[in-house]
Amino acid sequence: MYIVTGCAGFIGSHVARRLLDSGEQVLGIDDLDNSSDPRLKRWRLEPLLRNAQFKMFNGDITNISTIHAISKRLTESGVHPDAVLNMAGQSGLRAANGDPHLSVNVNITGTLNMMELCRQHRIKKFVSASSSNVYGNSSIGPADEASPTDEPLSPFAASHKSAELLGHSYHNMHGLDVSMLRFFTVYGPTGRPDMSVLRFARWIANDEPVIVYGDGSQERDFIYVMVRNLIRSNISPFKPMRF
Ligand SMILES: NC(=O)c1ccc[n+]([C@@H]2O[C@H](COP(=O)([O-])OP(=O)(O)OC[C@H]3O[C@@H](n4cnc5c(N)ncnc54)[C@H](O)[C@@H]3O)[C@@H](O)[C@H]2O)c1
């Protein structure tokens, strides 16, 4: 069994579905807050909830009572999770516009709480979403994991970097096997409408000017979310939605 936080989010919902497609059980956690379009979250959750192997816990991972409730549930069920995949994060407009509390709460306190859950229940593996933002201006590209990450350029980047450091300390003190994934821009089905790929697509579809930052010469790698088992998972292909 796997615990996936942010299971109604773009990346978390894909992670949960891939695990279910592999025959695994998933306990998904999401607070379904309204920082981004709740209809999109419900749409992502719909196919997961149809799968009997998927259980959903509606809760905020920054709130210790959520961790206590999950902990109690694990103890009572006798189920021992193989790993925690921490994909919860703040991506709404307020976070993007620089409200530091949002990203600090979920990326630092939330990540800490989920690692504590691992420690308390002897869960050996912890995978958490970090961000390519941790590189700041240090990496000219192609990005290298060894590039310096000690000059984050925003509270959002600093919070992801802080979570990485907490991960290092939990590995050191408790032997937790930690992987922090420094995602570059992720795109694919059910992707986030606030991100460049869908914004460009929407502008083009609406015959509106495409806003490109910089002088247009910059290059960037994107990460595609694979949907190999689309048919088997019985997810409906993209339904047109208005945002
Ligand atoms: N999508 C990308 O291109 C990208 C790039 C770099 C880093 N990341 C990081 O990956 C993570 C996931 O990104 P995403 O694109 O899937 O975002 P998303 O907004 O689509 O999903 C995040 C999910 O987390 C949930 N959530 C937020 N705060 C929570 C809390 N306190 N408790 C429980 N659930 C909570 C939200 O309700 C949402 O469903 C984030 O940490 C983000 O910073 C994403």
PDBQT file of the ligand as one rigid body, heavy atoms in Angstrom, charges set to zero:
ROOT
HETATM    1  N1  LIG A 301       3.634  20.809 -12.053  1.00  0.00    +0.000 N 
HETATM    2  C1  LIG A 301       4.892  21.201 -12.216  1.00  0.00    +0.000 C 
HETATM    3  O1  LIG A 301       5.351  21.490 -13.333  1.00  0.00    +0.000 OA
HETATM    4  C2  LIG A 301       5.821  21.286 -11.032  1.00  0.00    +0.000 A 
HETATM    5  C3  LIG A 301       7.133  21.765 -11.242  1.00  0.00    +0.000 A 
HETATM    6  C4  LIG A 301       7.981  21.827 -10.140  1.00  0.00    +0.000 A 
HETATM    7  C5  LIG A 301       7.577  21.430  -8.898  1.00  0.00    +0.000 A 
HETATM    8  N2  LIG A 301       6.297  20.994  -8.736  1.00  0.00    +0.000 N 
HETATM    9  C6  LIG A 301       5.892  20.615  -7.388  1.00  0.00    +0.000 C 
HETATM   10  O2  LIG A 301       5.191  19.380  -7.419  1.00  0.00    +0.000 OA
HETATM   11  C7  LIG A 301       4.162  19.400  -6.428  1.00  0.00    +0.000 C 
HETATM   12  C8  LIG A 301       2.832  19.035  -7.063  1.00  0.00    +0.000 C 
HETATM   13  O3  LIG A 301       2.572  19.945  -8.122  1.00  0.00    +0.000 OA
HETATM   14  P1  LIG A 301       1.249  19.844  -9.005  1.00  0.00    +0.000 P 
HETATM   15  O4  LIG A 301       1.563  20.514 -10.290  1.00  0.00    +0.000 OA
HETATM   16  O5  LIG A 301       0.722  18.460  -9.008  1.00  0.00    +0.000 OA
HETATM   17  O6  LIG A 301       0.284  20.813  -8.170  1.00  0.00    +0.000 OA
HETATM   18  P2  LIG A 301      -1.313  20.743  -8.007  1.00  0.00    +0.000 P 
HETATM   19  O7  LIG A 301      -1.735  22.066  -7.480  1.00  0.00    +0.000 OA
HETATM   20  O8  LIG A 301      -1.957  20.281  -9.259  1.00  0.00    +0.000 OA
HETATM   21  O9  LIG A 301      -1.521  19.629  -6.896  1.00  0.00    +0.000 OA
HETATM   22  C9  LIG A 301      -1.228  19.840  -5.549  1.00  0.00    +0.000 C 
HETATM   23  C10 LIG A 301      -2.309  19.159  -4.715  1.00  0.00    +0.000 C 
HETATM   24  O10 LIG A 301      -1.921  19.271  -3.345  1.00  0.00    +0.000 OA
HETATM   25  C11 LIG A 301      -3.087  19.557  -2.578  1.00  0.00    +0.000 C 
HETATM   26  N3  LIG A 301      -2.672  20.257  -1.367  1.00  0.00    +0.000 N 
HETATM   27  C12 LIG A 301      -2.164  21.504  -1.249  1.00  0.00    +0.000 A 
HETATM   28  N4  LIG A 301      -1.905  21.795   0.027  1.00  0.00    +0.000 NA
HETATM   29  C13 LIG A 301      -2.254  20.697   0.731  1.00  0.00    +0.000 A 
HETATM   30  C14 LIG A 301      -2.230  20.380   2.111  1.00  0.00    +0.000 A 
HETATM   31  N5  LIG A 301      -1.771  21.260   3.006  1.00  0.00    +0.000 N 
HETATM   32  N6  LIG A 301      -2.671  19.162   2.512  1.00  0.00    +0.000 NA
HETATM   33  C15 LIG A 301      -3.138  18.260   1.608  1.00  0.00    +0.000 A 
HETATM   34  N7  LIG A 301      -3.186  18.496   0.288  1.00  0.00    +0.000 NA
HETATM   35  C16 LIG A 301      -2.746  19.710  -0.147  1.00  0.00    +0.000 A 
HETATM   36  C17 LIG A 301      -3.939  20.458  -3.471  1.00  0.00    +0.000 C 
HETATM   37  O11 LIG A 301      -5.315  20.411  -3.094  1.00  0.00    +0.000 OA
HETATM   38  C18 LIG A 301      -3.695  19.845  -4.848  1.00  0.00    +0.000 C 
HETATM   39  O12 LIG A 301      -4.685  18.877  -5.153  1.00  0.00    +0.000 OA
HETATM   40  C19 LIG A 301       4.209  20.790  -5.773  1.00  0.00    +0.000 C 
HETATM   41  O13 LIG A 301       4.991  20.750  -4.615  1.00  0.00    +0.000 OA
HETATM   42  C20 LIG A 301       4.902  21.632  -6.829  1.00  0.00    +0.000 C 
HETATM   43  O14 LIG A 301       5.576  22.756  -6.267  1.00  0.00    +0.000 OA
HETATM   44  C21 LIG A 301       5.411  20.896  -9.771  1.00  0.00    +0.000 A 
ENDROOT
TORSDOF 0
